[in-house]
Amino acid sequence: MAPYDPEAWADFAVGVVGAAAALTGLLFVAVSINLEQILKFPRLPARASSTLGLLVALLVAGTLLLTPGQSRLALGAELGVLGAVMVAAGAGVILAERRSGPAPLHWKLIPVVVALLPAVLVLVAGVTLALAAGGGLYWLTAAFVVGFLGAALNAWVLLVEIHR
């Protein structure tokens, strides 16, 4: 069955690894071009680093999915651990954002959604894959989509919106 067969997802993994690498490059360009401007805003360095962490985690998830010959249970455990690490990092982003003082709601909400939602989706993918019930790798698809959209949004902010 496709949601629980890692071998069936190899082409998908190749695509998402390439997308994660491209978005990581975009983020590096955005940060390097606007580093001085980014450092003027107390929330933006953390936003840049959490976005980089998200993209690296998605790159790792895709790489794990590409690893040949590993069992469903092994990949499920690896994704579960990666998701748990991502959730912990996302919680750190939330705590840092809360300590940053007052801000408009969208300034607080967007980093939380970008950091935490993909993390939870990777965790759910790992658990449901290991259990062979509940959706399996389809949750990983959702994690990539949400993560890439959030990373692209943050890259846009760091590249363009910072000048408004």
C-alpha positions in Angstrom: 0.0 0.0 0.0 1.5 3.4 -1.1 1.2 5.4 2.1 3.3 2.8 4.0 5.8 1.7 1.2 8.9 4.0 1.3 10.2 2.6 -1.9 7.2 3.9 -3.8 8.0 7.5 -2.7 11.5 7.7 -4.1 10.6 10.0 -7.0 8.7 12.3 -4.7 11.7 12.4 -2.3 14.0 13.4 -5.2 11.7 16.3 -6.0 11.4 17.6 -2.4 15.1 17.3 -1.7 15.7 19.5 -4.7 13.1 21.9 -3.7 14.4 22.1 -0.1 17.9 22.7 -1.4 16.7 25.5 -3.8 14.7 27.2 -1.0 17.7 27.0 1.3 19.8 28.7 -1.3 17.1 31.4 -1.7 17.2 32.0 2.0 20.9 32.3 2.1 20.8 34.9 -0.7 18.0 36.8 1.1 20.0 36.9 4.4 23.3 37.7 2.8 21.9 40.6 0.7 19.9 42.1 3.7 22.0 41.1 6.7 22.5 44.6 8.0 18.8 45.4 7.6 17.8 42.0 9.2 19.9 42.7 12.2 18.1 46.0 12.8 14.9 44.1 13.7 15.0 42.0 16.9 12.6 39.3 15.6 14.1 38.7 12.1 17.4 36.9 13.0 15.4 34.3 14.8 12.9 34.1 11.9 15.8 33.5 9.5 17.4 30.9 11.6 14.2 29.0 12.3 13.4 29.0 8.6 16.9 27.6 7.8 16.3 25.0 10.5 13.0 24.1 8.9 14.5 23.7 5.5 17.4 21.6 6.7 14.9 19.4 8.6 12.8 18.9 5.5 16.0 18.2 3.5 16.8 15.5 6.1 13.3 14.1 5.9 13.6 13.8 2.1 17.1 12.2 2.4 15.8 9.7 4.9 13.0 8.8 2.5 15.6 8.3 -0.2 17.6 5.8 1.8 17.3 2.5 -0.1 16.4 -0.7 1.6 15.3 0.6 4.9 12.2 -0.8 6.5 8.9 1.0 7.1 9.4 0.8 10.8 13.0 2.2 10.6 11.9 5.1 8.5 8.9 5.7 10.7 11.2 5.9 13.8 13.6 8.2 12.0 10.8 10.5 10.9 9.3 10.4 14.4 12.6 11.4 16.0 13.1 14.2 13.4 9.6 15.4 14.0 10.1 15.4 17.8 13.3 17.5 17.4 11.5 19.8 15.0 8.6 20.2 17.6 11.1 21.0 20.3 12.8 23.6 18.1 9.4 25.1 17.1 8.6 25.4 20.8 11.8 27.3 21.3 10.7 29.7 18.5 7.4 30.2 20.2 9.0 30.9 23.6 11.5 33.3 22.0 8.6 35.1 20.2 6.6 35.4 23.4 9.7 37.0 25.1 10.2 39.5 22.3 7.5 41.8 23.6 4.3 43.2 22.1 3.8 42.9 18.4 0.9 42.6 16.0 -0.8 39.2 16.0 0.4 38.1 12.6 4.0 38.8 13.6 3.5 36.3 16.4 1.3 33.8 14.6 3.2 33.3 11.3 6.5 32.2 12.9 4.6 29.8 15.2 2.7 28.2 12.2 5.8 28.1 10.0 7.9 26.5 12.8 5.4 24.2 14.5 2.9 22.9 11.9 5.4 21.2 9.6 7.1 19.7 12.7 3.9 18.2 13.9 3.1 16.8 10.5 6.6 15.1 10.2 6.0 13.6 13.7 2.6 12.3 12.7 4.0 10.9 9.4 6.7 9.0 11.4 4.2 7.6 13.9 1.6 6.6 11.4 4.2 5.1 9.1 5.6 3.0 12.0 2.1 1.9 12.9 1.1 1.3 9.3 -2.2 3.1 10.1 -3.5 6.6 9.9 -2.0 8.0 6.7 1.7 7.3 6.8 3.8 9.2 4.3 0.8 11.3 3.1 1.4 13.3 6.3 4.9 13.9 5.0 3.5 15.4 1.8 1.5 17.9 3.9 4.6 18.7 6.0 6.6 19.5 2.8 3.8 21.6 1.3 3.3 23.6 4.5 7.0 23.9 5.2 7.9 25.1 1.7 5.1 27.6 1.8 6.2 29.0 5.1 9.8 29.0 4.1 9.0 30.9 0.9 6.9 33.4 2.9 9.8 34.0 5.3 12.3 34.3 2.5 10.1 36.9 0.8 9.9 38.8 4.1 13.7 38.7 4.5 14.3 39.6 0.8 11.6 42.1 -0.1 9.3 43.1 2.8 12.2 44.1 5.0 12.6 47.2 2.8 9.1 48.5 3.3 
